Every structure is written in structure tokens, then in C-alpha cells.
Amino acid sequence: MPHVNDPAGTPDASAPSATSAPAVRVAPAGVPATPDPPAGSARVDRRTLMLDASIRVLATHGLRGLTHRAVQEEAGLPNGSVTYYFKTRDQLILAVIERMAERDKRFAGEITHELMRMTAVRPIEIDYPQLAAYMREWWDGERSVQLARLELELAGAREPLIREAMIRCQAEFRAFAELIALSLGSTDARLDGHIMLALLQGMLFDHVTRDWDDPRLLEVGLRRVIESVRH
């Protein structure tokens, strides 16, 4: 991928380093995400503000629209701010992928916990309406993340740098899926976990790119995904 930078600007000398950035406060899992805070908010450091703005740019304008200038304008930051943190477009994209995984991980972890709790009893009793509600809150509350992720998944088919970063950041999600498959009695958790993720990816694509007119789709879809690996 070519390195694309915005026209040079004056670096933001007051900006904190990435290593000293304060922890990001996020909503608890299972609760719809709130809009990203405005520039200057004490709730989020400037680097994270840029990455969340990048996610919104990706979701709205696609990868082609992701430039230092576009992120800067979306975040409401001074000229040169994004370049100060991310010298190249590649650096920005890789940081965005890590930020998306961070935002998704808290929801995925909560859902994994709930599924492990449901499968800990015999016979296994899975509350599919509750599970569907969790998924809907995640996918709807973080819709910009999901659209941005789908954009990068497609780009990864052509760009090795993006593909490798996506695979690396999704390793923990694959581990979650394998753990769930094991709890369902799978004798090949790696294969079944991969299949579950692939099926959910298809459901996610359909959910965030189209308006579902039948509220049963997510619940029935989750039931069929999970029941396909139960033994």
C-alpha cells in the first residue's frame, strides 16, 4: 500500500505521546455505545479521538476517503495534528485496526462469558432472545466499527499489510469462538469455531448493510449457527 500523507502542517507540540496516553473509559459490555466525545473532552485522549474519528470516516467514505486531512476535520483538530501522531497512512490504518479490535473485544468477551455460563449446565439451555439482544446492541451501538471493519476486510483481500493486521487482531476473537465450540461439545473446536465466525460474519454484513424487516432474523440465525456445532 502506498504511503499517503497530508500536506505538511505544524506539529501539535502539546499532544501527549501514545505511550503516556490515559486509559480510555468505555461503556460496559452489553450497553449500547454512546457517540464519540467531542474534541477536547477529558474522557478521551487525543490519539484515541483521532482513531475513533478515523473509524467514522471509514464507515462513511470508505478506505479511499481515509486521509490525514479527513480525520483531522472529522475530529475537529488543528492542522497537522494527525500527521504528528501517524506519519504515514499505513501507520494510521494499522492503529485503526487495533482500535476497532479494542472496541469490539469488550462486547465479544461479554457474549462469550454469557454463552459459557449458559453451556455450563446440563442439559445446555441457551437463552437465544437474550443472546440476540446482546448482539443487536453490539452491532447497532457500534455500527460504524462494523462498517469500517467490513471495509478493511475487503481491502485485506488485496493488501497484505491490512490482511496480516486484521488476522493478528482477530486472533483473540478466534480463541473466543473455539472456547464456545468446546463448551458446546465440539470435537474439532478450531474448525467449528472458524465456521461459527464465518457464519456470524455473513449475518453481520447483512445486518449492517440492510434494514431487516423481520426481528426474528438475528435470533433464528444465532440459533442455527450454535446448533450446527452442538454435539
C-alpha positions in Angstrom: 0.0 0.0 0.0 1.5 3.4 -0.8 2.2 5.8 2.0 -0.1 8.8 1.7 0.4 11.9 3.9 -1.5 15.2 4.0 0.3 18.4 3.2 2.8 19.2 6.0 1.4 21.1 8.9 2.7 22.4 12.2 3.0 19.5 14.7 0.9 19.7 17.8 3.7 20.1 20.3 1.3 19.8 23.2 -0.1 16.4 22.2 0.7 13.5 24.6 2.7 10.6 23.4 1.0 7.3 22.6 2.7 5.5 25.5 1.6 8.1 28.1 -2.0 8.3 26.9 -4.5 7.9 29.7 -6.8 4.8 29.7 -10.0 5.1 27.7 -13.3 5.0 29.6 -15.7 2.8 27.7 -19.3 1.8 28.3 -19.8 -1.7 29.9 -20.4 -4.6 27.7 -24.0 -5.2 26.6 -24.8 -1.5 26.8 -25.2 0.5 23.5 -22.2 2.6 22.8 -22.5 6.3 23.2 -21.3 8.7 20.5 -17.6 9.5 20.5 -16.9 12.6 22.7 -16.1 15.9 21.1 -12.6 17.2 20.7 -11.1 18.4 23.9 -13.2 16.1 26.1 -11.4 14.9 29.2 -12.9 11.5 28.7 -10.6 10.5 25.8 -7.0 11.2 24.9 -6.2 12.9 21.6 -4.8 9.8 19.9 -7.9 7.8 20.6 -10.0 10.7 19.5 -8.3 10.5 16.1 -8.7 6.8 15.8 -12.4 6.9 16.6 -12.8 9.7 14.0 -10.9 7.5 11.5 -13.4 4.8 12.1 -16.3 7.1 11.3 -14.5 8.3 8.2 -14.0 4.7 7.1 -17.6 3.9 7.7 -18.9 6.9 5.8 -16.4 7.3 3.0 -14.6 4.0 2.7 -10.8 3.4 2.7 -10.2 5.8 -0.2 -11.6 8.6 1.9 -9.3 7.9 4.9 -6.7 10.7 4.7 -5.0 12.6 7.4 -6.9 15.7 6.5 -10.3 13.9 6.6 -9.6 12.5 10.0 -8.4 15.9 11.2 -11.5 17.6 10.1 -13.8 14.8 11.5 -12.1 15.1 14.9 -12.1 18.9 14.9 -8.4 19.1 15.5 -5.8 21.7 14.4 -3.9 21.3 11.1 -1.0 18.8 11.4 -2.4 17.0 14.4 -2.9 13.6 12.8 0.4 13.7 11.0 2.1 14.3 14.3 0.8 11.0 15.7 0.8 9.0 12.4 3.5 9.9 9.9 2.1 7.7 7.2 -1.3 6.5 6.1 -0.1 2.9 6.7 0.6 3.7 10.4 -2.9 5.3 10.7 -4.6 2.2 9.2 -2.7 -0.2 11.4 -3.6 1.8 14.5 -7.3 2.0 13.4 -7.4 -1.8 13.2 -6.1 -2.2 16.7 -8.6 0.4 18.0 -11.5 -1.4 16.3 -10.4 -4.7 17.9 -10.2 -2.9 21.3 -13.8 -1.6 21.0 -15.2 -4.9 19.8 -13.4 -7.0 22.4 -15.4 -5.9 25.3 -18.6 -6.9 23.7 -17.2 -10.2 22.4 -15.9 -11.0 25.8 -19.2 -10.4 27.5 -21.1 -12.6 25.0 -18.5 -15.3 25.4 -19.0 -15.2 29.1 -22.8 -15.4 28.8 -22.5 -18.4 26.4 -20.1 -20.2 28.7 -22.5 -19.6 31.6 -25.4 -21.0 29.5 -23.4 -24.1 28.4 -22.1 -24.9 31.9 -25.4 -26.7 32.9 -26.7 -30.0 31.5 -28.8 -30.1 29.5 -27.5 -27.0 27.8 -30.0 -24.2 27.9 -29.2 -21.2 25.7 -31.3 -18.1 26.0 -31.4 -17.1 22.3 -33.6 -14.0 22.8 -31.1 -12.6 25.3 -28.2 -13.6 23.2 -29.7 -11.9 20.2 -30.3 -8.7 22.3 -26.7 -8.6 23.2 -25.6 -9.0 19.6 -28.1 -6.3 18.4 -26.8 -3.8 21.0 -23.2 -4.6 19.9 -23.8 -4.4 16.1 -26.2 -1.4 16.3 -24.3 0.5 19.0 -21.0 0.1 17.2 -22.3 0.2 13.7 -19.5 2.5 12.5 -17.0 0.0 13.7 -18.6 -2.9 11.9 -18.9 -1.0 8.6 -15.2 0.1 8.9 -14.2 -3.5 9.7 -16.0 -4.9 6.7 -14.4 -2.2 4.5 -10.9 -3.3 5.8 -11.8 -7.0 5.4 -12.4 -6.4 1.7 -9.3 -4.3 1.4 -7.3 -7.0 3.0 -8.0 -9.3 0.1 -5.8 -7.0 -2.0 -3.4 -5.5 0.6 -1.2 -7.9 2.5 -0.4 -5.3 5.2 -4.1 -4.9 6.0 -4.8 -8.6 5.8 -2.0 -9.5 8.2 -3.0 -6.9 10.7 -6.7 -8.0 10.6 -5.7 -11.6 11.1 -3.4 -10.7 14.0 -6.0 -8.5 15.8 -8.7 -11.1 15.3 -6.7 -13.9 17.0 -8.5 -13.3 20.3 -11.9 -13.5 18.7 -11.0 -16.8 17.1 -10.0 -18.0 20.5 -13.4 -16.9 21.9 -15.1 -18.9 19.1 -13.0 -22.0 19.8 -13.8 -21.8 23.5 -17.5 -21.6 22.8 -17.3 -24.5 20.3 -15.6 -26.6 23.0 -18.3 -25.8 25.6 -20.9 -26.9 23.1 -19.2 -30.3 22.8 -17.2 -29.8 19.6 -14.6 -32.4 18.8 -12.8 -30.0 16.4 -13.1 -26.7 18.1 -10.7 -24.9 15.6 -12.8 -25.9 12.6 -16.2 -25.3 14.3 -15.0 -22.0 15.7 -13.9 -20.9 12.3 -17.3 -21.9 10.8 -19.2 -20.0 13.5 -17.2 -16.9 12.9 -17.7 -17.1 9.2 -21.5 -17.6 9.5 -21.7 -14.7 12.0 -19.7 -12.5 9.6 -22.3 -13.1 6.9 -25.1 -12.2 9.3 -23.2 -9.1 10.4 -22.8 -8.0 6.8 -26.5 -8.4 6.1 -27.5 -6.7 9.4 -25.4 -3.5 9.0 -25.8 -3.1 5.2 -29.6 -3.7 5.0 -32.6 -2.8 7.1 -34.0 -6.1 8.5 -37.8 -6.1 8.4 -38.1 -9.3 10.5 -36.9 -9.0 14.1 -36.6 -12.8 14.2 -33.7 -13.0 11.8 -30.9 -12.5 14.3 -32.4 -14.8 17.0 -33.1 -17.6 14.5 -29.7 -17.1 12.8 -27.8 -17.4 16.1 -29.8 -20.5 17.0 -28.8 -22.2 13.7 -25.2 -21.1 14.0 -24.9 -22.5 17.5 -26.9 -25.6 17.0 -24.8 -26.5 14.0 -21.8 -27.3 16.3 -23.7 -28.8 19.2 -22.9 -32.4 19.9 
